[in-house]
């Protein structure tokens, strides 16, 4: 929110202005609402893509790694969990 005027120096008037500014609700226009809806749709879509990739990537990587390498990775993960 932009202020076009400075706040008053009188403590009572200053307190009144602060309360007024903090409790004022800015009306949402149609453009902002449309942007919010679009942003939610984009977020949901990207979330689905991320989950899909994660579900495919983990098993594919595990299948590609040797048993020795998987064991090393698991030991490193366990150590980092126990260090906390």
Secondary structure as UniProt FT lines:
FT   HELIX           11..23
FT   HELIX           30..64
FT   HELIX           67..83
//
